[in-house]
Amino acid sequence: MAAGGRLPDRDVSSVGPIPAPRCPRRTGSGQDDRDAGPSQAGRPARDVGSGAPHDVRDLAIHAMHNWVVALDNVSGISDWLSDALARLATGAGFSTRRLYTDSEEFNSNVTRPVMLNGIGDVINRSDLLDRALLVHLAPISEETRRLEADFWADFDHARPLIIGALLDVVSGALGRVDSVQLASWPRMADFARFVTAAEPALRWETGAFLKAYYANRGSAHELALDADPVAVALRDLVAAQGLWEGRPTALLDRLGELAGDAIIRQKAWPKAAHVLTNRLERLAPNLRSVGIHVEHSRTGNQRIVAVRHVPTPERVQSPSQPSDADDASNASSKIPPERSPVDWQKSVQVAA
């Protein structure tokens, strides 16, 4: 719903980039149905998550025909798919040759929320992790497990109430989003602003979303760093020395000494200085989140890399709130008490 549709005076799609929920699951957590529920709330068909697409063309066609791109039971994501999903979450144009033609081109420009589920951590590239929300689900016990037919029957009964609650939240957010200001904006700033505007409609405390969002982003940064052998070695280097400065070739050699022979023989380890430089550029946002800054400069004809530790300040902040006069002048942002999301949630629980 965030990807399309129109409400009075504002297109919902104007909220901007949409994060990609990533649900690392345990066996028996019911992730298939938990992913299917959100993606099916606004559509009559029950076409639950699909497998990973084979190429960019398949992904573009799937995104054009679905408001939510849900990939089910993913065991790994190739580099090209990770980059394509990152672009899809923030808006991307896809261009491929039209089938059975030599010169005609197939073009599309879409922004879609992406839902991924799988056992273990399947996202390891920082670009996609930087756009992701990580959700860890507990396994369902045998005492609470339900038949699929019973689950979907209850979901279909609750569907109108779920949609009503979502529309109330969207309405409340649309009435307040222009009044939300932050001293600094996080990654996926438009999304963060929109959800912050929805806090009163969700009955959340002021600043609750940003606090949770920064914590989730911290987990994503740690996941990206732990998954990259260069980042692991670089953290060891900074912990041991605090500051390192020299040529990229010398840095590659030093990191190799810290990583060990078994790691540097792996395919993921950079084999040349320019490959290491590109890797550090990609990891820069994740490294800065833990206080590691990588700076590039030149001395004459030589390239110099400086790696240093800089303490990171506390970044949780409360958004500015609209005044009472602003709220009074925008009555449409008020949600009637009898139709508040809390009441909708109670109704859903009774229906379920």
N, C-alpha and C positions, 0 to 999 in steps of 0.2 A: 504494500500500500504506500510505502514511502517513495516508491519508484514511479508512481503515476497516479492518475486521478486528479480531480479538481474539486476543491471546496470553495465556498463563496470568498471572493476577493483575493485568494492566494492559491497558487498551484502548490500542492503538497510536495511535488518533486523539487521545489526550490530550496528544500532544506540542505541540498548539496550532497557531497559524498556520503556513502553509506558504508559502515564497517562490515566486515565479514565475520559473523559469529563462527567460532571454531570450537567444536565440542569434543575434546579428547574423552573417550569413553572407556569404561571398563566392560568386560564381557558380562552380559546380562543386565545392562543399565537401561534397556528399552530405548536406545537412542534413535532407532529408526522411526518409531512413532512420535517421539518427542520432537524430532526434526520435522516430521510430516505435519504435525498439528499447526504450527505457525504458518507454514507455507500453504496450508489448505483452508485456512480460516475464511478466506474471501473468494473461494472458487468452488463450483459444484463438483468437479471431477476430483478423484483421489489418485492423482498421479504423483506418488511419493518420490523421494530422492532418486536420482539416476546415478549411473557410474560416471567415472571421469571421462570427458570427451577425448576423442582421438587427435584432434587438431584444432586450430584457432577457428576454422570455419564451422565446425560442429558446435563449439562453444558459442559463437556469435548467433547461430540459428537457434540454439537452445535459449539464449538470453532474450531473443526477440519474441519468443513464444511463451515465456514464463516471467511472471513478476518477481519470482524468487528463484535463484539458481541454487538448487539443493543437490549436493554431491554426497552420496551415501556410501558408508563403509569404505572410506579411502585409506589405503595402506601406505601411500606415498604420493608425492606430487613432483612431477618433473619441473625443471627450471622454466621451460616455456609456459607451462600451465600456471605456475606460481606467479610469473610476471603478468600473464593475461588476466588472472583473477584479481590481482592488485589493480590493474587498469580498469577492470570492470566495476570494481567497488567505488572508484572515484570518477568514472566516466571515461569511456574509451571509444575510439573509432576502429572498426575492423574492416579490412579490405582484402579480398581474395579473388582469384579468378572464378568466374561463374562456370559451373559444370557444363561440359559439352560445347564449350566455346574456346576460341583462341585469344580473343581480344576483349570480351566483355568482362566487366569487373563487378563484383558483389560488394556493396558497402553498407555498413550499419554503424550507428552511433548510439550506444546504450549505457545506462547506469543501473545496476541491479545489486540488491543485497545478496550475498553469497553465504550459504550455510554448508559447512563441512562437518562430517563426523567420521570418526575412526578410532581404532584402539591404539593408544600411544600418541606421540607427538609427530604428526605427519607434515606440519609446516616447519621448514627450517631456514627459509630465506627471509631476510630481514624486511624486504619491501612489503611482502604480504603480511608478515607478523605485525608490522607497524600499523596496519589497517585492520587488525583483527581484534575481536573480543573473545577471550578464552573462557569457556564454560566447562567445568569439570562436574560430571554427573556420577552420583553414587549408584551402585548396583541395586536392582530391585530384588527384595527378598522373596522367597517362595510364598510367604504368608500374604504378601501384598500384590503378587503378580496377578494379572487379569487376562481373560480371554480377549483376543483382538477384536472380535465382533462386539463384545460388551463395551470395550473402550471406545470404538468408533460410534456406536449407538449413542453413548453419553456425549461424545464430542459433537455429533450432529445436532443433538438436542440443545447443547450449550452454544452452538455456533452464533446464533443471532445476538446472544448476550455478550459474547466475546467481541464481536464486531462493534456492538454498541459501546462497549467500554473503550475500545481502541479509538473510535471516532470522538468520544468525549475527551480523551487525552489529547488527540490531535487538535481538536477545537481549542482546548485550553492553551496548548503550546502556540498555536497560530496567533492567538490574541496577545501573547506576551513576548514572542521571540524578538521583536524589534527593540524591546526595552532591556534585554539582557546584555550586559557588558562585562568584560573581564579585563584585568590588567594585562594579561597575556593569554594567547589562545593556544590550546594543545593541538596535537596532530588531529586531523579530521575535525577541524574547528567548527564547521557549519553543523555537523552532527552533534557535537558537544553543546553548542548553543541551543539547538532545537530541544534536546532532551532536558537541558537545564530549564528551559522555559516551561517544560511539561511537569516540573517537580510539584507545583501546587495541585495540579490535576491528578497526579499520582499519589498525593498525600505524603510526599517525601519531605524531609527536612531540607532547608536551604543549604546547598552545597553538597548534599549527599551523593548526587550523581558524580560530580567531579572527583570527590574523594575516592569513590569506587573505581572510576575510570582511570585515574592515575595509578591506583594499585594494580589494576588489570594490565595497564601498559607496562608497569614495572615487571610483571610476570612475563609478558611477551618479550621484553628486552633480554631478560635472563635466559629465556628459552632460545632466542636467537644466538646469544653469546655462547651458551653451553653447546649448541649444535655445531659451532664452527671451530675447528682446531686452531686456526690462526688467532681467533679471539681468546681462546683458552690460554695459549702461549703468551699472548700480549698481556693478559691480566697477570700472569705469573711474572713477566718481566717488570711491569710497573710495581707490583708488590715487592719485588726484590730490590729495585733500584730507585723507584720514584720518578726518575727522569732518564730518558735515553735519547741521544741525538746522533745522527750519522747518515750515511748513504743508504738507500733502499736495499742495495745488495747486502750491506753489512747487517741491516735489520733482519733480512731473510735468513742469513746465516745464524744470527743470534737466536731468533725464534726457533730455528731448526734444532739448535742445541738444547733448548728448553723442552721442545716437543718430543724429541727422541726419534730414533731410526724408524720404529714401527709406524709412527704417525706421518713422517715426511715421505714415506713410500706410498702412502695412500693417494688415490686419484684426486681427492679434495685438496691436497696440499699444493700451494703455488710452487711452480718450478722455475719462475723467473721473477725478477724484481718488479717489472711493470704489471705482472699479474697480481703480485702482493699489493701494489699501490691501488689497483682497481678494487681489490677486496677490502682494503681499509676504507676506501671511499664509501662502499656499500654498507659497511659496518659502523660508520661514523655516528649515526643517531643512537644506535644501541650502546656504543662505547661511551658516548657523552652521558648517557643515562646513569652510568656507574662511575662517572667522574674521570674517565680517561679521554684526553683530548689528543688528537693526532694532527699535527700541523706540517704542511708542506711548504718548502721555500727553495731558493736557489742561491748558491754562492759561486759566482763565476759561471762555469759550465756544469757544475755539479748540482744534482738534486739532493736536498737535505730533508730528512724526516725527523721530526721531534715528537716524542711521545712523553706525555706528562700526566700526572694526576692532579685534578682540580676538584676540591670538595663540591658536592652538589647541594644546593639549598633546598629546603622544604618547598614543594610546589603546590600544595593544596591551598586553594583560595575559594572564597565565597563570591558568587556573582552579585553585581549590583541589582537591586530590586526596584521595580516600578513603584512610584508613589501611590498613595491611596487615590489621588486625583486621577492618575493615569488609569488605574483599575476602574474607577467610576466612569471615566469617559469611554471605556471599552467594555461595555457590558457583555459583549459576545464572548469575552474570555472567561466569564464566570460560568461554572458548571452547576446546574441546579442540584441542590442537595439530594433530591430524590433520584438523581441519575448519576451520582458520583461513581468513579471507578471502584471505590470500596464497596458500594452497594452492588454494583455489577458483579464483583468478585464473589460476594456472598451468594448472589443468585446462581452463579456458575457452580459454586460448591454444592448448593442444594440440588441443582439439576443433575450434577454428577453423582 
